[in-house]
Amino acid sequence: MTRAIIVRHGQSTYNTEKRIQGRTDFSRLTEKGCNDASRVGKFLNNIVFDAIYCSPLSRARQTAEIIHQELSVNPQQSAVPQPNHQLLEVDLPLWEKMLSADVQQQFADDYGIWKEKPHEFKMLLPDGEGTREHFPVLSLYAQAREFWQDILSRHQGETILIVGHNGINRSLISTALNIPPSRYHSIQQSNCGVSVLNFSGGWDEPAQLESLNQTQHMGVTFPSLRPNHQGLRLLLTRHGETDWNRQGRYQGQIDVTLNQQGKVQSQKLAELVQNVELDLIVSSSMSRAQETADIISQHHPHVHLQLNDGFKEITHGFWEGKLEAEVAQDFPEDLQQWYSKPNQLQLSSGESLPQLWQRSVKIFDAIVEEALSKKLKTILVVAHGGINQVLLCHILGLSAENFWSFRQSNGSVSLIDYPVGLNGLPVLQAMNITSHIHGSAIDKTATGAM
């Protein structure tokens, strides 16, 4: 496995002024940006990087250098930052250096396309005696693919650190997971946020997002709401660990309860969200999810807890109660298909992924629509690995064949925002946050069967 840890540069002067930066190199890190970069380095200090790559723009290069200074405390750390032009930020030459508010006013129609249909957004740039069409997002996606093709061929089985920008980082993650450019704005990257992406092999082999936009190392529990947020924030969590999770035994809809570690994870999750003003908690009706929800509810005694059968885990049929090794022995072809083409597997005794998709997405969308109609601000959902992976595909415009693209660990939390309600696309602000459990950027929770 090749692991890529992706970091956005620290806060810059243009960030504070709310100016479009693009590929200009005038802004510099603020004092906060420098301090946060130092915190990233301390957060990653237990990891040995085989290579460090950064954008050549000052704000990213300086962030990488500060991180490297903290990493150098580790005697095993030897890699130094290497500037790479394929990590340059999105190219917006007609808007660069302008205040974002001025861009919205002077280029209202184009800005609307940029926000709502980024894959169609174009700029007409001077080219000799005429003009040429420049598609910033499509060009950035192509740039990201070229970066991966080059880097993955040189760093098989290694761990690399990438320090880039909001746009290029989104594009790196999206191209690795086949998220379409129409969803360019559906992934958030906070200043000094940390994401972890794992590749099973080369560029043509599957990748999995282990975590997205971790910010706890900066003392920020969750990424802040976007300006003018008018919609809903949804916290999507997975129940705590069970003995069967730890053993790698398929649970499905067998009603296994939390083990001691699962109760500790749930308590830590509850402490993480204790200061979040929740309007509603919805949980799968299965014991392991309900126990997790009950522990969270102790910090929110006046918030209604709603149980929902539609969020039960996928039914595994004859697999349920078996260790993964036993399934591999008894159903080798089915298990291979489950991991390679999960959307095509149909167990005679179980539930197919399309069936799970249909029931869970229907319930999820109904809950979101009702919450928005009631003007609820924040709700929390406690569900299962299979359910959560389907929902993450759904909100990012992916199909069931991308089921394994997202890791969902016991006791983890993901954040989904609907900034303009149902009229706009949801935004995945953070995903599979587990640092509240083990204090590390790397997810160390057990990876058992569902």
ZICOR-V882252 format. One record per residue. N is the residue number from 0. RES is the residue in one small letter. PSI is psi in radians with two decimals (999 if undefined). Layout:
{{N,RES,PSI} {N,RES,PSI}}
//
This chain:
{{0,m,2.39} {1,t,2.22} {2,r,2.25} {3,a,2.11} {4,i,2.10} {5,i,2.23} {6,v,2.38} {7,r,2.56} {8,h,2.82} {9,g,2.97} {10,q,2.34} {11,s,2.96} {12,t,-0.67} {13,y,-0.60} {14,n,-0.81} {15,t,-0.55} {16,e,-0.14} {17,k,0.82} {18,r,2.67} {19,i,2.15} {20,q,-0.90} {21,g,-2.27} {22,r,0.16} {23,t,2.70} {24,d,0.74} {25,f,-0.52} {26,s,2.69} {27,r,2.84} {28,l,2.44} {29,t,3.05} {30,e,-0.71} {31,k,-0.72} {32,g,-0.72} {33,c,-0.77} {34,n,-0.71} {35,d,-0.64} {36,a,-0.69} {37,s,-0.69} {38,r,-0.64} {39,v,-0.79} {40,g,-0.74} {41,k,-0.66} {42,f,-0.60} {43,l,0.11} {44,n,-0.37} {45,n,0.08} {46,i,2.34} {47,v,2.12} {48,f,2.33} {49,d,-0.39} {50,a,2.61} {51,i,2.17} {52,y,2.51} {53,c,2.74} {54,s,2.56} {55,p,-0.15} {56,l,2.51} {57,s,-0.75} {58,r,-0.59} {59,a,-0.73} {60,r,-0.73} {61,q,-0.69} {62,t,-0.79} {63,a,-0.70} {64,e,-0.69} {65,i,-0.76} {66,i,-0.77} {67,h,-0.64} {68,q,-0.68} {69,e,-0.65} {70,l,-0.55} {71,s,-0.24} {72,v,-0.51} {73,n,2.04} {74,p,-0.34} {75,q,-0.25} {76,q,2.16} {77,s,-0.36} {78,a,2.50} {79,v,2.68} {80,p,2.34} {81,q,2.02} {82,p,2.43} {83,n,2.10} {84,h,-0.30} {85,q,-0.05} {86,l,0.20} {87,l,2.66} {88,e,2.92} {89,v,2.47} {90,d,1.89} {91,l,1.14} {92,p,-0.53} {93,l,-0.25} {94,w,-0.29} {95,e,2.45} {96,k,-0.17} {97,m,2.64} {98,l,2.46} {99,s,-0.68} {100,a,-0.66} {101,d,-0.67} {102,v,-0.78} {103,q,-0.59} {104,q,-0.79} {105,q,-0.45} {106,f,0.87} {107,a,-0.83} {108,d,-0.82} {109,d,-0.67} {110,y,-0.63} {111,g,-0.73} {112,i,-0.74} {113,w,-0.72} {114,k,-0.69} {115,e,-0.55} {116,k,1.16} {117,p,-0.48} {118,h,-0.30} {119,e,-0.15} {120,f,2.33} {121,k,2.71} {122,m,2.46} {123,l,1.98} {124,l,2.56} {125,p,2.40} {126,d,1.63} {127,g,-2.18} {128,e,-0.10} {129,g,-2.62} {130,t,2.82} {131,r,2.66} {132,e,2.27} {133,h,2.12} {134,f,1.68} {135,p,-0.79} {136,v,-0.76} {137,l,-0.68} {138,s,-0.68} {139,l,-0.66} {140,y,-0.74} {141,a,-0.69} {142,q,-0.74} {143,a,-0.73} {144,r,-0.73} {145,e,-0.69} {146,f,-0.85} {147,w,-0.76} {148,q,-0.66} {149,d,-0.86} {150,i,-0.75} {151,l,-0.55} {152,s,-0.38} {153,r,-0.20} {154,h,0.70} {155,q,2.24} {156,g,0.21} {157,e,3.07} {158,t,2.18} {159,i,2.63} {160,l,2.33} {161,i,2.16} {162,v,1.93} {163,g,-2.47} {164,h,3.03} {165,n,-0.98} {166,g,-0.85} {167,i,-0.63} {168,n,-0.76} {169,r,-0.76} {170,s,-0.64} {171,l,-0.80} {172,i,-0.77} {173,s,-0.76} {174,t,-0.59} {175,a,-0.53} {176,l,0.06} {177,n,0.49} {178,i,2.21} {179,p,2.67} {180,p,-0.32} {181,s,-0.34} {182,r,0.43} {183,y,-0.67} {184,h,0.08} {185,s,0.03} {186,i,2.29} {187,q,2.54} {188,q,1.82} {189,s,2.73} {190,n,2.20} {191,c,0.28} {192,g,2.59} {193,v,2.24} {194,s,2.63} {195,v,2.19} {196,l,2.24} {197,n,2.31} {198,f,2.28} {199,s,-0.36} {200,g,-2.20} {201,g,-2.95} {202,w,-0.59} {203,d,0.04} {204,e,2.80} {205,p,2.61} {206,a,2.71} {207,q,2.32} {208,l,1.97} {209,e,-0.70} {210,s,2.74} {211,l,2.22} {212,n,0.95} {213,q,2.33} {214,t,-0.02} {215,q,-0.47} {216,h,-0.28} {217,m,0.15} {218,g,0.27} {219,v,1.94} {220,t,-0.90} {221,f,2.66} {222,p,2.51} {223,s,2.77} {224,l,2.58} {225,r,2.69} {226,p,2.52} {227,n,0.42} {228,h,2.20} {229,q,0.02} {230,g,-2.22} {231,l,2.49} {232,r,2.26} {233,l,2.18} {234,l,2.00} {235,l,2.04} {236,t,2.74} {237,r,2.50} {238,h,2.84} {239,g,3.01} {240,e,2.55} {241,t,2.92} {242,d,-0.63} {243,w,-0.60} {244,n,-0.84} {245,r,-0.61} {246,q,-0.26} {247,g,0.65} {248,r,2.30} {249,y,2.23} {250,q,-0.89} {251,g,-2.14} {252,q,0.31} {253,i,2.31} {254,d,1.29} {255,v,2.50} {256,t,2.92} {257,l,2.53} {258,n,-3.09} {259,q,-0.71} {260,q,-0.66} {261,g,-0.63} {262,k,-0.67} {263,v,-0.78} {264,q,-0.76} {265,s,-0.66} {266,q,-0.72} {267,k,-0.64} {268,l,-0.75} {269,a,-0.71} {270,e,-0.61} {271,l,-0.67} {272,v,0.19} {273,q,-0.48} {274,n,0.07} {275,v,2.25} {276,e,1.70} {277,l,2.49} {278,d,-0.37} {279,l,2.50} {280,i,2.21} {281,v,2.34} {282,s,2.58} {283,s,2.57} {284,s,-0.01} {285,m,2.61} {286,s,-0.78} {287,r,-0.57} {288,a,-0.75} {289,q,-0.68} {290,e,-0.75} {291,t,-0.79} {292,a,-0.67} {293,d,-0.69} {294,i,-0.73} {295,i,-0.69} {296,s,-0.39} {297,q,-0.51} {298,h,-0.09} {299,h,1.10} {300,p,-0.38} {301,h,0.09} {302,v,2.29} {303,h,2.35} {304,l,2.06} {305,q,2.15} {306,l,2.46} {307,n,2.06} {308,d,-0.42} {309,g,-0.29} {310,f,0.22} {311,k,2.68} {312,e,2.82} {313,i,2.46} {314,t,2.12} {315,h,-0.01} {316,g,-2.23} {317,f,-0.30} {318,w,-0.45} {319,e,2.30} {320,g,-0.15} {321,k,2.56} {322,l,2.67} {323,e,-0.61} {324,a,-0.62} {325,e,-0.69} {326,v,-0.71} {327,a,-0.58} {328,q,-0.71} {329,d,-0.54} {330,f,1.01} {331,p,-0.74} {332,e,-0.69} {333,d,-0.74} {334,l,-0.69} {335,q,-0.72} {336,q,-0.60} {337,w,-0.65} {338,y,-0.50} {339,s,-0.70} {340,k,1.17} {341,p,-0.52} {342,n,-0.24} {343,q,-0.14} {344,l,2.27} {345,q,1.76} {346,l,2.38} {347,s,-0.45} {348,s,0.00} {349,g,-2.83} {350,e,2.37} {351,s,2.81} {352,l,-0.72} {353,p,-0.61} {354,q,-0.76} {355,l,-0.76} {356,w,-0.85} {357,q,-0.82} {358,r,-0.67} {359,s,-0.72} {360,v,-0.69} {361,k,-0.81} {362,i,-0.77} {363,f,-0.86} {364,d,-0.63} {365,a,-0.70} {366,i,-0.77} {367,v,-0.78} {368,e,-0.73} {369,e,-0.73} {370,a,-0.72} {371,l,-0.67} {372,s,-0.52} {373,k,0.04} {374,k,0.62} {375,l,2.55} {376,k,-0.70} {377,t,2.21} {378,i,2.74} {379,l,2.35} {380,v,2.28} {381,v,2.03} {382,a,-2.59} {383,h,2.93} {384,g,-0.87} {385,g,-0.76} {386,i,-0.87} {387,n,-0.69} {388,q,-0.67} {389,v,-0.78} {390,l,-0.63} {391,l,-0.70} {392,c,-0.78} {393,h,-0.85} {394,i,-0.32} {395,l,0.20} {396,g,0.43} {397,l,2.86} {398,s,3.10} {399,a,-0.38} {400,e,-0.26} {401,n,0.32} {402,f,-0.67} {403,w,0.16} {404,s,-0.22} {405,f,2.22} {406,r,2.42} {407,q,1.87} {408,s,2.73} {409,n,2.28} {410,g,0.15} {411,s,2.87} {412,v,2.46} {413,s,2.65} {414,l,2.22} {415,i,2.15} {416,d,2.51} {417,y,1.40} {418,p,-0.52} {419,v,0.52} {420,g,-2.61} {421,l,-0.12} {422,n,-0.20} {423,g,3.01} {424,l,2.56} {425,p,2.79} {426,v,2.17} {427,l,1.80} {428,q,-0.63} {429,a,2.71} {430,m,2.44} {431,n,0.88} {432,i,2.14} {433,t,0.07} {434,s,-0.35} {435,h,-0.31} {436,i,-0.74} {437,h,-0.04} {438,g,0.32} {439,s,2.67} {440,a,-0.46} {441,i,2.34} {442,d,2.04} {443,k,0.17} {444,t,2.70} {445,a,2.51} {446,t,1.38} {447,g,3.04} {448,a,2.80} {449,m,999}}
//
